[in-house]
Amino acid sequence: MIQIQPKTVWPSPNFKNKNYNFSTRFKFCNVEQSYFNVITLSVEWETPIPVSSSEYYQQLHDFYFTNDEKNLYGSKIVKDIKVYR
């Protein structure tokens, strides 16, 4: 994600275990547009991410992708990637 960076990031908690995010959705548009039919990059993580760490940045940056999120997610191992609209 160096050439094109997402504008927003949306952690996806698991319904069975709400303490961890097993995947994260990255979108390439502003928050207002992200509820519509937009390109989404969904990343499933090898090791789930604690909700507390992603929730902190989510509240701090209002879902926008900043260097903080880049540092958080950039060090994680990807299990699977899906791109959809």
Rosetta constraint file for C-alpha pairs under 8 A:
AtomPair CA 1 CA 5 HARMONIC 5.38 0.50
AtomPair CA 1 CA 6 HARMONIC 7.69 0.50
AtomPair CA 5 CA 28 HARMONIC 7.19 0.50
AtomPair CA 6 CA 26 HARMONIC 5.82 0.50
AtomPair CA 6 CA 27 HARMONIC 5.38 0.50
AtomPair CA 6 CA 28 HARMONIC 4.48 0.50
AtomPair CA 6 CA 29 HARMONIC 7.32 0.50
AtomPair CA 6 CA 65 HARMONIC 6.39 0.50
AtomPair CA 7 CA 26 HARMONIC 7.53 0.50
AtomPair CA 7 CA 27 HARMONIC 6.07 0.50
AtomPair CA 7 CA 28 HARMONIC 4.96 0.50
AtomPair CA 7 CA 29 HARMONIC 5.53 0.50
AtomPair CA 7 CA 30 HARMONIC 6.15 0.50
AtomPair CA 7 CA 64 HARMONIC 5.75 0.50
AtomPair CA 7 CA 65 HARMONIC 5.16 0.50
AtomPair CA 8 CA 26 HARMONIC 5.86 0.50
AtomPair CA 8 CA 27 HARMONIC 5.26 0.50
AtomPair CA 8 CA 28 HARMONIC 6.58 0.50
AtomPair CA 8 CA 29 HARMONIC 6.80 0.50
AtomPair CA 8 CA 30 HARMONIC 6.61 0.50
AtomPair CA 8 CA 31 HARMONIC 6.46 0.50
AtomPair CA 8 CA 63 HARMONIC 5.41 0.50
AtomPair CA 8 CA 64 HARMONIC 4.22 0.50
AtomPair CA 8 CA 65 HARMONIC 4.79 0.50
AtomPair CA 9 CA 24 HARMONIC 7.03 0.50
AtomPair CA 9 CA 25 HARMONIC 5.84 0.50
AtomPair CA 9 CA 26 HARMONIC 4.61 0.50
AtomPair CA 9 CA 27 HARMONIC 6.37 0.50
AtomPair CA 9 CA 58 HARMONIC 7.97 0.50
AtomPair CA 9 CA 63 HARMONIC 5.43 0.50
AtomPair CA 9 CA 64 HARMONIC 6.08 0.50
AtomPair CA 9 CA 65 HARMONIC 5.67 0.50
AtomPair CA 10 CA 24 HARMONIC 5.71 0.50
AtomPair CA 10 CA 25 HARMONIC 4.94 0.50
AtomPair CA 10 CA 26 HARMONIC 6.26 0.50
AtomPair CA 10 CA 58 HARMONIC 7.96 0.50
AtomPair CA 10 CA 63 HARMONIC 6.44 0.50
AtomPair CA 11 CA 21 HARMONIC 6.18 0.50
AtomPair CA 11 CA 23 HARMONIC 6.52 0.50
AtomPair CA 11 CA 24 HARMONIC 4.36 0.50
AtomPair CA 11 CA 25 HARMONIC 6.20 0.50
AtomPair CA 11 CA 54 HARMONIC 6.93 0.50
AtomPair CA 12 CA 21 HARMONIC 5.36 0.50
AtomPair CA 12 CA 22 HARMONIC 6.67 0.50
AtomPair CA 12 CA 23 HARMONIC 5.43 0.50
AtomPair CA 12 CA 24 HARMONIC 5.34 0.50
AtomPair CA 12 CA 25 HARMONIC 7.12 0.50
AtomPair CA 13 CA 17 HARMONIC 7.42 0.50
AtomPair CA 13 CA 18 HARMONIC 5.46 0.50
AtomPair CA 13 CA 19 HARMONIC 7.23 0.50
AtomPair CA 13 CA 20 HARMONIC 5.84 0.50
AtomPair CA 13 CA 21 HARMONIC 4.29 0.50
AtomPair CA 13 CA 22 HARMONIC 6.40 0.50
AtomPair CA 13 CA 23 HARMONIC 7.34 0.50
AtomPair CA 13 CA 51 HARMONIC 7.20 0.50
AtomPair CA 14 CA 18 HARMONIC 5.38 0.50
AtomPair CA 14 CA 19 HARMONIC 7.89 0.50
AtomPair CA 14 CA 20 HARMONIC 6.63 0.50
AtomPair CA 14 CA 21 HARMONIC 6.12 0.50
AtomPair CA 14 CA 22 HARMONIC 6.34 0.50
AtomPair CA 18 CA 51 HARMONIC 7.49 0.50
AtomPair CA 19 CA 50 HARMONIC 5.93 0.50
AtomPair CA 19 CA 51 HARMONIC 5.32 0.50
AtomPair CA 19 CA 52 HARMONIC 7.59 0.50
AtomPair CA 20 CA 48 HARMONIC 5.66 0.50
AtomPair CA 20 CA 49 HARMONIC 5.36 0.50
AtomPair CA 20 CA 50 HARMONIC 4.42 0.50
AtomPair CA 20 CA 51 HARMONIC 4.95 0.50
AtomPair CA 21 CA 48 HARMONIC 5.45 0.50
AtomPair CA 21 CA 49 HARMONIC 5.06 0.50
AtomPair CA 21 CA 50 HARMONIC 6.18 0.50
AtomPair CA 21 CA 51 HARMONIC 5.84 0.50
AtomPair CA 22 CA 44 HARMONIC 5.88 0.50
AtomPair CA 22 CA 45 HARMONIC 5.70 0.50
AtomPair CA 22 CA 47 HARMONIC 7.44 0.50
AtomPair CA 22 CA 48 HARMONIC 4.65 0.50
AtomPair CA 22 CA 49 HARMONIC 6.56 0.50
AtomPair CA 23 CA 42 HARMONIC 6.81 0.50
AtomPair CA 23 CA 43 HARMONIC 5.35 0.50
AtomPair CA 23 CA 44 HARMONIC 4.12 0.50
AtomPair CA 23 CA 45 HARMONIC 5.69 0.50
AtomPair CA 23 CA 48 HARMONIC 7.47 0.50
AtomPair CA 24 CA 42 HARMONIC 5.74 0.50
AtomPair CA 24 CA 43 HARMONIC 5.33 0.50
AtomPair CA 24 CA 44 HARMONIC 6.61 0.50
AtomPair CA 25 CA 40 HARMONIC 6.38 0.50
AtomPair CA 25 CA 41 HARMONIC 5.66 0.50
AtomPair CA 25 CA 42 HARMONIC 4.38 0.50
AtomPair CA 25 CA 43 HARMONIC 6.34 0.50
AtomPair CA 26 CA 40 HARMONIC 5.79 0.50
AtomPair CA 26 CA 41 HARMONIC 5.06 0.50
AtomPair CA 26 CA 42 HARMONIC 6.26 0.50
AtomPair CA 26 CA 43 HARMONIC 7.93 0.50
AtomPair CA 27 CA 34 HARMONIC 6.77 0.50
AtomPair CA 27 CA 38 HARMONIC 7.40 0.50
AtomPair CA 27 CA 39 HARMONIC 6.35 0.50
AtomPair CA 27 CA 40 HARMONIC 4.92 0.50
AtomPair CA 27 CA 41 HARMONIC 6.38 0.50
AtomPair CA 28 CA 38 HARMONIC 7.87 0.50
AtomPair CA 28 CA 39 HARMONIC 6.85 0.50
AtomPair CA 28 CA 40 HARMONIC 7.28 0.50
AtomPair CA 29 CA 33 HARMONIC 6.17 0.50
AtomPair CA 29 CA 34 HARMONIC 6.14 0.50
AtomPair CA 29 CA 38 HARMONIC 7.70 0.50
AtomPair CA 30 CA 34 HARMONIC 6.29 0.50
AtomPair CA 30 CA 64 HARMONIC 7.85 0.50
AtomPair CA 31 CA 35 HARMONIC 7.59 0.50
AtomPair CA 31 CA 63 HARMONIC 7.20 0.50
AtomPair CA 31 CA 64 HARMONIC 7.32 0.50
AtomPair CA 33 CA 38 HARMONIC 7.67 0.50
AtomPair CA 34 CA 38 HARMONIC 6.37 0.50
AtomPair CA 37 CA 85 HARMONIC 5.89 0.50
AtomPair CA 38 CA 85 HARMONIC 5.34 0.50
AtomPair CA 39 CA 83 HARMONIC 7.04 0.50
AtomPair CA 39 CA 84 HARMONIC 5.81 0.50
AtomPair CA 39 CA 85 HARMONIC 4.59 0.50
AtomPair CA 40 CA 83 HARMONIC 5.60 0.50
AtomPair CA 40 CA 84 HARMONIC 5.43 0.50
AtomPair CA 40 CA 85 HARMONIC 6.04 0.50
AtomPair CA 41 CA 81 HARMONIC 7.02 0.50
AtomPair CA 41 CA 82 HARMONIC 5.86 0.50
AtomPair CA 41 CA 83 HARMONIC 4.56 0.50
AtomPair CA 41 CA 84 HARMONIC 6.76 0.50
AtomPair CA 42 CA 81 HARMONIC 5.70 0.50
AtomPair CA 42 CA 82 HARMONIC 5.06 0.50
AtomPair CA 42 CA 83 HARMONIC 6.12 0.50
AtomPair CA 43 CA 78 HARMONIC 6.68 0.50
AtomPair CA 43 CA 79 HARMONIC 7.51 0.50
AtomPair CA 43 CA 80 HARMONIC 5.92 0.50
AtomPair CA 43 CA 81 HARMONIC 4.66 0.50
AtomPair CA 43 CA 82 HARMONIC 6.55 0.50
AtomPair CA 44 CA 78 HARMONIC 6.14 0.50
AtomPair CA 44 CA 79 HARMONIC 5.42 0.50
AtomPair CA 44 CA 80 HARMONIC 5.02 0.50
AtomPair CA 44 CA 81 HARMONIC 6.27 0.50
AtomPair CA 45 CA 49 HARMONIC 7.62 0.50
AtomPair CA 45 CA 76 HARMONIC 7.12 0.50
AtomPair CA 45 CA 77 HARMONIC 6.09 0.50
AtomPair CA 45 CA 78 HARMONIC 4.76 0.50
AtomPair CA 45 CA 79 HARMONIC 5.03 0.50
AtomPair CA 45 CA 80 HARMONIC 7.02 0.50
AtomPair CA 46 CA 76 HARMONIC 7.78 0.50
AtomPair CA 46 CA 77 HARMONIC 5.54 0.50
AtomPair CA 46 CA 78 HARMONIC 5.52 0.50
AtomPair CA 46 CA 79 HARMONIC 4.64 0.50
AtomPair CA 47 CA 76 HARMONIC 7.69 0.50
AtomPair CA 47 CA 77 HARMONIC 7.14 0.50
AtomPair CA 49 CA 53 HARMONIC 7.43 0.50
AtomPair CA 49 CA 54 HARMONIC 7.47 0.50
AtomPair CA 50 CA 54 HARMONIC 6.97 0.50
AtomPair CA 51 CA 55 HARMONIC 5.67 0.50
AtomPair CA 52 CA 56 HARMONIC 6.21 0.50
AtomPair CA 53 CA 57 HARMONIC 7.12 0.50
AtomPair CA 54 CA 58 HARMONIC 6.13 0.50
AtomPair CA 54 CA 69 HARMONIC 7.99 0.50
AtomPair CA 54 CA 72 HARMONIC 7.96 0.50
AtomPair CA 55 CA 59 HARMONIC 6.18 0.50
AtomPair CA 56 CA 60 HARMONIC 6.17 0.50
AtomPair CA 57 CA 61 HARMONIC 5.81 0.50
AtomPair CA 57 CA 62 HARMONIC 7.75 0.50
AtomPair CA 57 CA 63 HARMONIC 7.59 0.50
AtomPair CA 57 CA 68 HARMONIC 7.26 0.50
AtomPair CA 57 CA 69 HARMONIC 6.93 0.50
AtomPair CA 58 CA 62 HARMONIC 5.38 0.50
AtomPair CA 58 CA 63 HARMONIC 4.86 0.50
AtomPair CA 58 CA 64 HARMONIC 7.53 0.50
AtomPair CA 59 CA 63 HARMONIC 7.15 0.50
AtomPair CA 61 CA 65 HARMONIC 7.59 0.50
AtomPair CA 61 CA 66 HARMONIC 7.62 0.50
AtomPair CA 65 CA 69 HARMONIC 5.81 0.50
AtomPair CA 65 CA 70 HARMONIC 7.14 0.50
AtomPair CA 66 CA 70 HARMONIC 6.26 0.50
AtomPair CA 67 CA 71 HARMONIC 6.07 0.50
AtomPair CA 68 CA 72 HARMONIC 6.24 0.50
AtomPair CA 69 CA 73 HARMONIC 5.99 0.50
AtomPair CA 69 CA 74 HARMONIC 7.89 0.50
AtomPair CA 70 CA 74 HARMONIC 5.40 0.50
AtomPair CA 71 CA 75 HARMONIC 6.61 0.50
AtomPair CA 72 CA 76 HARMONIC 7.50 0.50
